[in-house]
Amino acid sequence: MRVYEPLMPFVDTDSLRVIERLPGWYGRYFHSSSMTFAHYEFIQGSSIHEHSHPEEEVYEVINGELEVTIDGVAQIARPGFVAIIPPGVKHSVKALTDGRAIIIDHPVRPEFQS
C-alpha cells in the first residue's frame, strides 16, 4: 500500500486541478498521510451510483442538497448535516440541487489522485 505524504502543511484548494469524476461531479483532491479529501461542486440531477469501498467516508454539504442513501436508508443532506458511511456499506447519492460538498475518506483512497 502506498503511503501518501501531505502536499504541504497548508493547501490552497482553489489551485488544485478540477476533475469531473462522474458526470456532474467536479472535484479537487488532496491527501493527508491517512485521509483523502475531495472538494466537490455538483450539478442538480447528477448522481453517484450505489457502491461500497473499504474506506469510511464522510459527506459534509456546504451548500445545496443531496439525497444520500446508506444501506437502503435515504436522508436529505443539506448544510449543517453530515453523513457518515461505515466501511464496506453500500451507498449512493443524488444531487437534488446544485451545490458543494466536502467528502473525506479514511484511510487514503489511492484511486483519487490529485
PyMOL commands that set and color helices and strands:
alter all, ss='L'
color gray80, all
select helices_A, chain A and resi 13-15
alter helices_A, ss='H'
color red, helices_A
select strands_A, chain A and resi 19-22+25-31+36-42+47-51+56-63+66-70+73-77+82-85+91-95+99-106
alter strands_A, ss='S'
color yellow, strands_A
deselect
rebuild
show_as cartoon
